Every structure is written in structure tokens, then in C-alpha cells.
């Protein structure tokens, strides 16, 4: 893979986000919804902390990020440009990484813009800086996992709506297996396994400020696995 080719795809996709109405709507919905939900409980609790804000993000990302990724491959297929990509000098890996990094970069822009919230907290109180940094790190890695899943599933179907529904369903399962309500209903013998595969468990660990290398290895392997699967399915389509 050539870095230059990945950059070409990444800048093309990222510019399509930043210059489109969809990109603007996404950022506005993300910022308004997350801020509104957070400040509702913030003024009731009267505590200078962002813990509730980060607890919202896995569920907000559940619907917003599949809305980003559902179009990445489905739209290429619909417009007939996927075959051009597959027969171009670009490799499948370069295209996949370019699209993934563009989506992750767009999410990063949204997270940076949400930095207004911690600024407000520091102006009105004395929040603990560590959990805020950990929360944003957790949000970044969680978002990367969501995007990798959505990108892979988008490559399996020609329909954006189907890609959205399948992505939401798959992510929801990986969140649910780490939820206390679900864990209380399963045998104790499989609890460690379910917690180890749950996106929610590793996210909450990072948000608490516990920088355990196992959490970062989990997200790294998770993302690489789904990007590899995406590359494999594209190559299979090219060979066929």
C-alpha cells in the first residue's frame, strides 16, 4: 500500500463530508443532541464532571456513525463507481484505509468542536482533567470501532438503509453483552468472555481514566479485523 494513494482517497472522502449538507447536519445534530442531554442532568447534579456526557456517546454514536458509513460503499455501487475503483491502480487496502481514515477524521472534527463543553466546565468549576482526557480517548477508539464495523457492512450490500440497520444491530449486540442488565441473566462462567468482547466494557474502562493496554489492544485488533474483512470482500468481488 502507498501512503500517497491512501491520502488521495482520504482527502476526497473527507472533503465530501465537510462540503456537503450531510456533514453539516451530522455535526449540528451531534453537538446539539449530546450537549442538550448532558446539560439536562448536569444542572440537576450540580457536579463539574463530564462522566454523564461520555456515558451518552456509545448510544448516540450507535445511530450517528452508521449514518456516516452506510453510504461509503453502497453509494459507490449505486453510482457504478465501485468497479472503476476496483480496476484502478489503487489497491483495495488503499481505498479501505482512505475511507476509514476520512470517516475517523470527520468524527475527530466533531469531537474537537465538542471541546466547548469542558471549557465551560473549567470556567464554572474545577473538574478532574484526567477523566476528561480519558473520555475523549475512549470516544475516539469507540468511534473507530463503530466506523470499521459500518464500513465492512456497507461493503456487503447495495442498499444504504440495509447497511444502516445491519450496522446498528451488530453494534447494539456488542454493546448489550457488556450491559449489567444482560450480564445478570447469563451464567457466571461466561461473564469474563462477554465482558472481554463488549465495546461498552472497554470504553468504560478508558473513560474511568484507567489506561490499561488491554483496552487499546482490543480496539486496535477490532478495527484491524473489520478493515481486513472489508478488504477481503472487495478483493473477492474483484476476482469474481
C-alpha positions in Angstrom: 0.0 0.0 0.0 1.2 3.5 -0.8 0.6 6.3 1.7 0.1 8.8 -1.2 -2.8 6.7 -2.6 -4.4 6.5 0.8 -4.1 10.3 1.3 -5.9 10.8 -2.1 -8.9 8.7 -1.1 -8.9 10.2 2.4 -8.9 13.8 1.3 -11.6 13.1 -1.4 -13.9 11.4 1.2 -13.2 14.0 3.9 -13.9 16.9 1.6 -17.2 15.2 0.6 -18.2 15.3 4.3 -17.1 18.9 5.1 -18.5 20.4 1.9 -21.9 18.6 2.0 -25.1 19.4 3.8 -25.0 15.9 5.3 -21.7 16.7 7.1 -23.1 19.9 8.5 -26.3 18.2 9.7 -24.3 15.5 11.3 -22.1 17.9 13.3 -25.1 20.0 14.3 -27.1 17.0 15.4 -24.2 15.5 17.3 -23.3 18.8 19.1 -26.9 19.9 19.9 -28.1 16.4 21.0 -25.1 15.5 23.1 -25.0 18.9 24.8 -28.7 19.0 25.5 -28.7 15.6 27.0 -25.7 16.3 29.1 -26.7 19.7 30.5 -30.1 18.4 31.4 -28.5 16.1 34.1 -25.5 18.4 34.7 -27.6 21.2 36.3 -29.6 18.7 38.4 -26.4 17.0 39.8 -24.5 20.3 40.2 -21.2 18.5 39.8 -18.4 19.6 37.5 -17.8 16.4 35.7 -18.3 15.0 32.1 -18.9 11.4 33.1 -22.6 11.6 32.1 -21.6 13.2 28.8 -19.3 10.2 27.9 -21.9 7.7 29.0 -24.2 9.2 26.3 -21.8 8.8 23.5 -22.0 5.0 22.9 -25.7 5.3 22.3 -25.5 8.5 20.3 -22.7 7.0 18.1 -24.9 3.9 17.7 -27.2 5.9 15.3 -24.9 8.7 14.0 -21.9 6.8 12.9 -23.7 4.1 10.9 -25.4 7.0 9.1 -21.9 8.1 8.0 -20.7 4.7 6.9 -23.8 3.4 5.3 -23.1 5.4 2.1 -19.4 4.7 1.8 -19.7 1.5 -0.3 -23.4 1.4 -1.0 -23.3 4.7 -2.8 -20.2 3.6 -4.9 -22.2 0.6 -6.0 -25.3 2.6 -6.8 -23.4 5.1 -8.9 -21.4 2.5 -10.6 -18.0 3.9 -9.4 -17.0 0.9 -7.4 -15.9 -1.1 -10.4 -13.8 1.9 -11.5 -12.1 1.9 -8.1 -11.5 -1.8 -8.2 -10.0 -1.7 -11.7 -7.9 1.4 -11.0 -4.2 1.4 -9.9 -5.4 1.7 -6.3 -5.5 -1.4 -4.2 -8.5 -2.5 -2.2 -6.5 -1.9 1.0 -5.6 1.7 0.0 -9.3 2.5 -0.7 -10.5 0.9 2.5 -7.9 2.7 4.7 -8.6 6.0 2.9 -12.3 5.8 3.5 -11.8 4.7 7.1 -9.3 7.5 8.0 -11.6 10.1 6.3 -14.6 9.0 8.5 -12.4 8.9 11.6 -11.0 12.3 10.8 -14.6 13.7 10.4 -15.5 12.2 13.7 -12.4 13.8 15.3 -13.5 17.2 14.0 -16.9 16.7 15.7 -15.2 15.7 19.0 -12.9 18.7 18.8 -15.9 21.0 18.4 -17.5 19.5 21.4 -14.5 20.7 23.4 -16.5 23.8 24.2 -18.2 21.7 27.0 -15.0 21.1 29.0 -14.0 24.7 28.5 -17.4 25.7 30.1 -16.8 23.3 33.0 -13.4 24.7 33.7 -14.8 28.3 33.7 -17.5 27.4 36.2 -15.8 24.8 38.3 -12.8 22.6 38.9 -13.4 19.3 37.0 -10.8 16.5 37.1 -8.7 16.8 33.9 -7.8 13.1 33.8 -11.2 11.6 33.2 -12.0 14.2 30.6 -8.9 13.2 28.6 -9.7 9.5 29.1 -13.3 10.1 28.0 -12.2 11.7 24.7 -9.6 8.9 24.1 -12.4 6.4 24.8 -14.8 8.2 22.4 -12.1 8.2 19.7 -11.4 4.5 19.9 -15.0 3.6 20.3 -15.9 5.7 17.2 -13.1 4.0 15.3 -14.6 0.6 16.1 -18.1 1.7 15.0 -16.7 3.1 11.8 -14.8 -0.1 11.0 -18.0 -2.2 11.5 -20.1 0.2 9.4 -17.6 0.3 6.6 -17.4 -3.5 6.4 -21.2 -4.0 6.5 -21.7 -1.2 3.9 -19.5 -3.3 1.6 -21.8 -6.2 1.8 -24.9 -4.6 0.5 -26.0 -2.2 -2.3 -28.7 -0.6 -0.1 -27.8 2.2 2.3 -30.8 1.6 4.6 -30.0 -2.1 4.9 -26.4 -1.2 5.7 -27.6 1.3 8.4 -29.9 -1.2 10.0 -27.4 -4.1 10.0 -24.6 -1.8 11.4 -26.9 -0.6 14.2 -28.0 -4.1 15.0 -24.4 -5.5 15.1 -23.1 -2.7 17.2 -26.0 -2.9 19.6 -25.3 -6.6 20.3 -21.6 -5.8 21.1 -22.8 -3.0 23.5 -25.5 -5.2 25.1 -23.3 -8.1 26.0 -21.4 -5.7 28.4 -24.6 -4.2 29.9 -25.3 -5.1 33.5 -28.9 -5.9 32.7 -27.8 -8.6 30.3 -24.9 -9.9 32.3 -27.2 -10.6 35.2 -29.2 -13.1 33.1 -26.3 -15.2 31.9 -24.2 -17.9 33.7 -21.2 -16.6 35.6 -18.9 -18.9 33.7 -19.2 -16.9 30.5 -19.2 -13.4 32.1 -15.5 -12.8 31.6 -15.8 -13.7 27.9 -18.8 -11.5 27.3 -17.1 -8.6 29.1 -13.9 -9.1 27.0 -15.7 -8.8 23.7 -18.0 -5.9 24.6 -17.3 -2.5 23.2 -19.0 -0.9 26.2 -16.8 -2.6 28.8 -13.5 -1.4 27.3 -14.9 2.1 26.6 -16.0 2.5 30.2 -12.6 1.3 31.4 -10.8 4.1 29.4 -13.4 6.7 30.5 -12.7 6.0 34.1 -9.1 7.0 33.4 -7.7 3.5 33.7 -5.3 3.4 30.8 -5.0 -0.4 30.5 -3.0 -1.6 27.5 -5.5 -4.4 27.0 -8.3 -1.9 26.1 -6.1 -0.3 23.4 -5.0 -3.7 22.1 -8.7 -4.7 22.0 -9.7 -1.7 19.9 -6.7 -2.0 17.7 -7.3 -5.6 16.9 -11.0 -5.0 16.5 -10.5 -2.2 13.9 -7.9 -4.1 12.0 -10.1 -7.3 11.9 -13.0 -5.5 10.3 -10.8 -3.5 7.9 -9.2 -6.8 6.8 -12.7 -8.3 6.3 -13.7 -5.3 4.2 -10.5 -5.6 2.1 -11.1 -9.4 1.7 -14.7 -8.9 0.5 -13.6 -6.2 -2.0 -10.9 -8.5 -3.4 -13.4 -11.3 -3.6 -15.6 -9.1 -5.7 -12.7 -8.1 -7.9 -11.7 -11.7 -8.5 -15.3 -12.7 -9.2 
